[in-house]
Amino acid sequence: MSITVTLTFSIRPDRVDEFRSLLENLLPDTRAYDGCLNVDVYQDQDSPGTITLLEDWSSKQHQQKYQTWRDESGIADVLGPFLPGEPSFSYMDRLDI
């Protein structure tokens, strides 16, 4: 069953443009990863330092395998300088309503 993952980052105000460039470099690998169906990136109009990724995956297991790969590659060290705190992360199921 496919899932949607929301990942919201609060970016340091002076690093927003640099973070957007970083995502442009990182996301091709995400989109090409086995099980990734789609990744969209959104920026809050009222709080430009809030960036949200909506990721569609073929299964939770595919996303978790991807996340393990990112963690092992040191993504926390890459993202850390941009973030004053932990990102918000949720697994979502689509409701047929």
Secondary structure, DSSP 8 states (H G I E B T S, - for coil): --EEEEEEEE--GGGHHHHHHHHHHHHHHHHHSTTEEEEEEEE-SS-TTEEEEEEEES-HHHHHHHHHHHHHTTHHHHHGGG-SS--EEEEE-----
